[in-house]
Structures are given as structure tokens and as C-alpha cells.
Amino acid sequence: MLRMTQPRHKVSLSLPADLVAWIDRQAARQRGATRSGIVERAVRSWARRSAAKDIEDATVAYYQAMTSADHREDEAWSRLGDDTFGSEEA
């Protein structure tokens, strides 16, 4: 995925030696990689997983909060969709 170059902000982090060693190993395995690049990719991956988990949690909360009437309406819309566009089971 291509990203527009975003302004960079320099930060200072204190990490345990084992994590710094892991970052350095990852950077050494990838031509042209830097510590900053490795940390950025790791944090972006973490952010994506966190966002996906937030969506999953919100979806579960939505369905758990549904009333009986909401469930009946959901079923009615589902049947209408199946009748209109065909069922996946067909």
C-alpha cells in the first residue's frame, strides 16, 4: 500500500535490551530497513489489529443489545434479501 510521506516526529523510547536486539535483527534482515522503519511497521500492525478488535467488540455489543423486536426485524430483512437476491444456501 502506498502512503503519502507524512511528517515525522522524533521521539525517544526506552526499551529493554531484548526488544532492541529484536528490532536490530529485523532491520539487518531487510535491506535498507532502519530501526525507525521496523518500529513503525510494528506499531502500524498493532494499530490495525486494535482497530479491527474495536470493530469486532462494537459489533458484538450491538448484537447483544438487540431486543426481540430488533431480531425479528433483522430476520425479516434477511428473508427479503434472500427472496430478492437468492440465498447463499441455494
N, C-alpha and C positions, 0 to 999 in steps of 0.2 A: 504494500500500500504506500503510495507516495504521499508525503506530507509537505506542506509549505514549511520552509525553515522558520522556526519560531525563535523569538529572542531567548537567549539563555540567561539563566540566573545562577550565579556561582553560590554554592552552599558548602558548608563544611560539615562532615559527618564523622562521628566516632563509631567505629565498628570493631568487633572482635577480630583478632588475627585470622581465625579460620575463615571468616567471610571475606576478608581482604584477599586471602590466598585463593579462595574460590573465584573471586572476581578476576584476579590476575591470571589464573589458569584459563578462564573463559576467554579473556582478551588475547592470550597467547595462542589459543586455538583458531582464532578468527583473524584473518589478515586485515590489518588496518583498524581493528577494534581498539577501543580505549576503555579505561575504567568507567568513564562517564557514560559511554555508549552502552556498556554492559548493564550498568545500574539503571539507565533509562529504560532499556528493554525489559528488565525485570520488574520495574515499578509499573510500566505500562501494562504488562501482562497481569500483574496483581490488580491493577485498576479495572481492567476488562473483566476479570473473574469476579471482582467485588460488585461491579455494576450488574453483571448477569445474576449474581446471587440476590441483589436488591430487587431485581425484576421478578425473580422466582418467588422470593418472600412476599412481595406485594401481590402476586397472582394467587398464591396460596391463601393469603389473608382475605383477598376479595372473595374467593370461592367459599371459604369458611364462614364468611359473614352473610352469605346469601340466605334469604328467607325461603320458605316453601314456595311462596308466590314467585320469587326470582327463579327458583329451579324449574317451576312449571313453564315460565316464560322462556327460559333458556331451552328447554326441551321442545317447545313449540317452534322456536326459531330454527332449531336443529332439524326438526321434521320438515319444515318448509324448505330449508336448504337442500335436504336430501331429495324431496319431491321435485324441486326445481332443477337441481344440478346433478342429481344422481347420488346414490350412497357410495361411500368408499368400499363398503362390503359387497357391492354388486359386482 
